[in-house]
Amino acid sequence: MIKRYYLIVKKFFSLGANNKRLLFHLFFSTFLRNISLLTLPFAASRIVNYATKGDFLTTFMWAIFFLVCSLVYVLLHHYNYVSYANNSIFTHNKLQQLILNKVTSYDENFTKNISTAYIVNTAFNDVGKVMQVPDEIFDVITEIISIIIALIILTTVNIYIGIIALVLNLISLYALSRNMKKRDYYLSEQRKYQDYISGLMGQVLDGNKEIKSFNMKDDLNNYLENYKKSWRKNYFLKRKYNDYVWVLVPTILGFGKIAVYFILIYLILNGQYDVATLVLVIGYYENIQSEFQKLYGRLDTVSSNSTRVDRIYKILNYKTKNMLEFGSINNDDINGKIEFKNVFFTYDKQVIMKDVSFEILPQSFTAIVGKSGSGKSTIFRLLLRLYKTNKGQILLDDKDIYEYTKEVYSSNVSIVTQKPFIFDMSIRENLNLVDSNHEHQIEACKRAGIHDYIMSLKDGYNTKLVSDAENLSSGQKQLLALARTLLSKSEVLLFDEVTSSLDMNTSKQIINILKDLKKDHTILMITHKPALMKMADEIIVIDNGRLVGKGNHKNLIENNKYYQRLQK
């Protein structure tokens, strides 16, 4: 039992979401608060003792002492509450920050191995509970100390009462540990099916149009009902063992209380103890019972939080054999020269890229073309360092891309996708995530050709965007995403099929913007549009993961069969 709780506590503190100063105040206030309670039964017995002897002055002095101890306890309780609040807020915020940092820094395999529903449930539900763990642990430690001190006092008064109290506490702890272990297993299973239900709900929201078109509602309800059935089964099993904990243990301690009363009554009737001793023994046994009730409540909370700690630990300590590492080059003076040197890449045991080599000069526009599934998008994913090559090198300004720091590289290589994601914030707040300087934002929006439209809106840059900017057209979203990318001051701009779903006018606007951007950026674009291929300085032709052509449109259309086939 001790080992199990030790491992839970060890794992929690390994998360790195604690402040030593706040932890000290929390433990110190908890210890003083609990120890101060031990003075009250003794003071109460002294009051009864002197009152029965008729010594009213001494009785009054002990009554004052009792009152002072009670006031000290109240003050210490407030000190402990403030310490708990400060530590909990720090831990809560720190854990959410750590999870956000991890999720935004891992490769694309992360959400493949750990579901989005798992991450969301953990970041909000589990973090909100786990922040209580230090308080519960410190309460457990100080309550055990209080129980030991009370047991020693009872044993010195009457060894039989002390032994009864000790044995009943040990039996209660055993029953507590056994039932909690089973309860926590079924809690873990319940949370697993809760993740399945959350994941299914998220997919229903994302695929609502397809669900309506193909009338999938009944089949999806069957999936949901199966998940709910498993969730209910584990929920009731969890409750079964939880009820054992909260009914069995108090019953055991209750029988002990009755036994102690009978012993005390017998001893008083035989003249061995007086009323003051009765008050002392009852006070400390009540203290033991109260502290033990709190203790198994705390252990119950820590035990139930073990599943939550495991879930957070899984996210923060996620490891794969393809884990990306970043280097130490902090030079932000990037020109934008890109080179692939004999690059091989395998994903899920399938060879995606085979010995690909090419060079792209700064201030140029390069189109990457090929049939669907040929490996074009993989080039971008590798350039974004979402994956690591199996063999070969990718260079930026003649240095391996993995040798740059995360901050320098991510600020110099950016992408605009076919379906850019826009947060449910105002236009300005979306741009603030990259650069909060409003003059820079206006400059970027003007260059992207979206400024005039923004200013035509009632609230201008403060216009609230909803549901991934559904109140903007596809073209306007693309232009806003481009402005956001320009704010990053990236030297290398990647465009992934950005004109494929746009109308002709917006496509022409993007083409004109690209011509302007080429003056001071390295531009790579995945495209199927012949017009964009013709304006490119160079075209890279990919087929089945291999480089099968490189040159301008005129040269390739005359000499390259793969390119000729694409044009047709």
Buried (B, 14 or more C-beta within 10 A) or exposed (E): BEEBBEEBBEBBBEBEBBBEEBBEBBBBBBBBBBBBBBBBBBBBBBBBBBBEEEEEEBBEBBBEBBEEBBEBBEEBBEBBEEBBEBBBEBBBEBBBEBBEEBBEEBBEBBEEEBBBBBBBBBBEBBBBBBBBBBBBBBBBBBBBBBBBBBBEBBBEBBEEBBEBBBEBBEBBBEBBBBBBBBBBBBBBBBBBBBBBBBBBEBBBEEBEEEBEEEEBEEEBEEBBEEBBEBBEBBBEBBBEBBEBBBEBBBEBBEEBBEBBBEBBEEBBEEEEBBEBBBBBBBBBBBBBBBBBBBBBBBBBBBBBBBBBBBBBBBBBEBEEEEEBEBBEBEEBEBBBBBBBBEBBBBBEEEEBBBBBEBEBBBBBBBBBBBBEEBBBBBBBBBBBBBBBBBEBBBBBBEBBBBBBBBEBBBBBBBBBBBBBEBEEBBBBBBBBEBBEEEEBBBBBBBBBBBBEBBEEEEEEBEBEBEEBBEEBBBBBBBBBBBBBBBBBBBBBBBBBBBBBEBEEEBBEBBBEBBEEBBEEBBBBBBBBBEEBBEBBBBBBBBBBBBBBBBBBBEBBBEEBEBBEEBEE
